[in-house]
Amino acid sequence: MLIKKPGDIKSSEITDKKVYLNRRLFMRGAVLAASTVATGFLYRRLLAPEIDLPTPTGKAAPGSQVAPKQWGLPGEEATPYQDITHYNNFYEFGTDKYSPARYAQKLVTRPWTVSVEGLVNKPKVFDLDELTRLFTPEDRVYRHRCVEGWSMVIPWLGFPLAELLKLVEPQGSAQYVVFETANDPKGRGIPQTDALTWPYVEGLRLDEALNPLAILSTGIYGEALLPQNGAPVRLVVPWKYGFKSIKSVVRIKLVERMPTTTWVAEVPDVYGFYSNVNPDVDVLRAQSTEQRIGDWGRRKTQPFNGYAEQVAHLYDGMDLSYYH
């Protein structure tokens, strides 16, 4: 066996010092690489049979191939309920795709409140039941695109985020909206892995948050969200990569300056605040194609995940290759 001496090693073969020293970043890179391999049928056939997962409740039974006709987009079928509820990123409960469905069942979702505060005239703490009384849930079928290169079509149940924000009356100085997830390991049953720094924080520009496509979701397939999907309430912004749609939200704060979100803080050289789906800008890997979970082969990624008509105007004049 040929063993290279230090003088024989090319500089291109040496691990960058920042990566070497950042254990969490190195681990995340390995997780993301593995997750890309384990998509679609590979996930179903190689991983799912080995896992004894609890049976979720909902209109569509696990493993069912029948999706209600009202769910779907033109030319696209809704992703089966089994896949939506068993192929998840929720790093508090594990960094692989099947740990959230296994471990998130310990998440305590009652009682639950969402505080809306900051630069608003009428700050308020909303109880979960109050939210569902005040805002009529709507069926929203959206594409969901992960930065790891896989995608789904998910039938959400939720209400426009704009309705909640208008109720608390944003002040003129408010420019951004910050979202924070639950940060109560003992009280909420959240193990919180060491993959990231907690609590998870995300953000939108105020005009993005007021766009009609942005919703707070409380369900999928007409039933309440399961813990692994971000119960009891989560953000959904379908034109952005999935990590922007923060799960299990407990705090919403309106601020004047752009917040530092979790992934931007962890890997600023890779992630940007906006993170709009863009097939022309590589993030972690080439983003020009995607793997739809449950399908063979890859499909072309659409700018803004197919929602350019509704949201592209928000970014007029911006260089989206830079403001990713």
N, C-alpha and C positions, 0 to 999 in steps of 0.2 A: 504494500500500500504506500502511495506517495504522500508524504507528510510535508506540507508547505512550511518553510521557515519564514519568520517575519519579513525578511527581505523579498520573498517570493510572492507575497500577498499583495494584490492590486488594491489601490485605495477604494475602488468601486465595490470591493467585496467586504469592506469593513463596515460593520453596523454603525450608523450615525450615533454619536455620543448621546444626543438628547433622547433617542429611542432606547438606547441601552440603559440609561439611567431612569427612564420613566417606566416602571414596571407595569403600571395600569394601562398605559398606552400600548405597550407591547402585547399585553394580554388581549386587549380589545381588538388589535389587528388580527390576532390568531382567531378570535371568535368570529369576526366578520368574514374572514376568508373561509372558515368552515361553514358558516351559515349560507354562503352563496352556493356551495356544493349541495347542501341538504335542502334544496327547494323542490317544489312540485311533487312529482311522483317519487323521487328519491326520498323525500321526507316521509311520505306516506308509507312506503314499502320498507325502508330501512330503519326508521326511528319509531314511528307511531306504534307498530306491533309490539315493541319491547316495553311499552310504557303502560302501566295500569293507572289510567286517569279517571277522575270522577266524572260521572255523567252529568253534563250541564242541562239546565232546564231551558225551555224555549219551544217555539212552534215547530221548528225543524229538528227532528231527532238526530243525534250524532250518527254520522255515516249515511244519512239520507241523501239520495241523489235528486230529490224533488225540491225545487225552490219555487215559492209562490210566483205566479206569473207577473205580479205587479213589481217584483224586484228585478232590477237590471237596467242597463243602458242599451241604446240602439246598437244591435250587433254584438253585445257583450252580455254574458250570463253572470249572475251574481255568484260569487265564490261560495261553495257549500258551507253550511253552518259549522260543520265539524272542523274544517280548516281554519275558519275565522276564529274559532274559540280554542284551537289547539296549536296554532303556529303564531307565536306572539313574541314581541320584544317588550319586556318589562323588567329592567335590570335590577330593580329592588328585590326581585324574586329569583334571579338567576340570569346568566348571560347566554344561555342557549335558548332554543325556541320552545322546548317542551316543559322547562321548569316552571314558567309562570302558571300554566294550567294546573300543574301539580301542587305548587306551594301557595299560590295566591288565594286559595280557598280559605285561608286563615285571615284574610283581610277583613277587618271589622268596618262595615259600611253604614251601620246605624248605631247611634245617631250620626248625622253628617251635616256640616254647615259649610257654606262658601261665603267668605268675607269679600266684599267689593269696597275698596278703599282708595286712599291717595287723593289725587286731584279731581275730586268729585264734590258736588254740592250736597248730595244726599247719600253718604256712605251707609252701608247696611250689611248685616250678616243674615244671609238667607238660609233657612232650613231647607233640606232637600225636598220635603213635602211641599213647602211653600213655593219652591221653584216650579214644581210640576203643576201646581194650582194656578200660578200666575201666567205661565207660558204654555200654550197648547203644543204638545209634541207633534212634529211633522215627520213624515217619511222622506228621507233623503238618501238616494242611492248614489254613492260617490266612488270614483276610482281612488285607490289607496296605493301610493308608491313609496317604497322604502329605499333609502339611500344605498342599501346593500344590494339592490338590483332586482328585487322581487316586487310583485304587485298583487292586488286583490281588487274585487268589486264588492263593496260592503253596503248592505241596506241599513243605514243608521236610523235611529229614532232620536229626534232632538229639536231644539228651537234656536232661532238666530241669536247669536251673541249680541248683535246690535240691540235687540229688545232689552236685554239686561242692562247694557251700558247706558242706553237712553233713560232708563228708569232712575239711575243714580246721578244723572246729569253731569257729564264730564265738563270740567272747567276749560276755559280757553287756552290755558297753558299746557294742558295734557296733550302729549304727542305720541306716547307709547303705552302699551298695555302689557303688564308683567303677570305671568301665571306661575303659581307655585303648587307643587304636589304635597301630599300628606307627608309629614316628617315626625312620625310618632311610632317608632319601632315596637315598643311594648304595648301601648294602648291600642294600636291599630293592627298588630300582628304582621308588621313589615320587617323582614330580616335585614334588608339593606346590605347588599353585597359591597365589596370594596372596589367595584368597577368604576364608580363615579363618586363625586362629592355630593352629598345630599343636603337639603332637599333638591329635587330636580326643578329647574327653573327654565321657563320659555317666555317668548315675547313676540308681540306683533306691533307694527305701527298702527296708530289709531284708525287710520282709514282702511287698513287691511281688516282690522277687527270688526269694522262696521260694514264690510262687504257682505251682501246677502248669503254668500256661500259659506261663510264662517259660522259654525254652529257649536253649541254645547250639547253633546250627546248624552243621553241617558239609557239608550238601548240599541240593540241590533235585532234584525228580523222581527220587529214588533214586540220584543220582550226586553226586560231589564238587562242592562249590561252585566256580564259576568266579571268577577274580579280581575281575571287575566286580561280583559279588554279595557280596563280602566274604570271599573265601577267606583262609585255610583254615577259620577259625572266627569266627562273629559272634553277636551277641545278637539275639534275636527276642522282642519283647513286643507281641503283636498288638492289645492294647486301647489302645495309645498311638500317636501319630503316628510315621511311619517313621524320622525322624531320631533317635529314641531307640534304635533297634536298631542300635547301633554295629557297624561292620565291622572285620574283620582285627584282632581283639583280641589284645593281648600282655600286658596287666596287669589284674588285678582286685584291688581293695583295699577292705577293710572299714574304715569310719571311724565316728566318733561324730557328726560334724556334717554337715549337708547340703552337698554339694560344689557348686562353681560349674561348671556344665557349659558346653560350648563355645558353644552358641547363646544361652544365658542371658548369658554374658559378652559376646558380640558385640552382641546386640540385647536388652538387658534389658527394654525397654519393650514388647516384642512377645512374647517367649518366656518360658515358665515352666518350673520344674523338672519338674512332673508331666506336662504335655502329654498328658493323656488325650484321646482322640477325643471331641469334644463338639459336636454340631450347633448348640447354642445359644450358643456362644462363638466369636466371630470372631477368627481368628488369621491375619494377613496379608490375609485376605479372608473372605467369608461361608463357613461350613463346613457349612451345612445340606444341601448336595447334593455329589455327587462324580461324577467321570467314570471309569467302569470301563474300563481299557485294553482295546482290542479291541472295545468295544461302541459303539453309537450312543446319544446322549442321556445324560442324567444320572439318577442314582438318589438316593434319600434317604440321608443319612448316619445311621447308628445310634449311639446313645450307647455309649461304650466300644467302638466298632467292632463291636457285636453281641455283646460278651462281658460284658454287665452282670451276668448271673446269676452268673458266676464271680468277678468282681472288684469289683463296686460296693460290697460290704461293707467293702472296704479304706479307703473314703473316707467312711464314716458320720460325719455331723456337720460335714463340710467344705463350704464354699461353693465349689463347683466352677466358678462363674463368676469367682472370684478366684484360686483355686489351679489355674490352667490349666497 
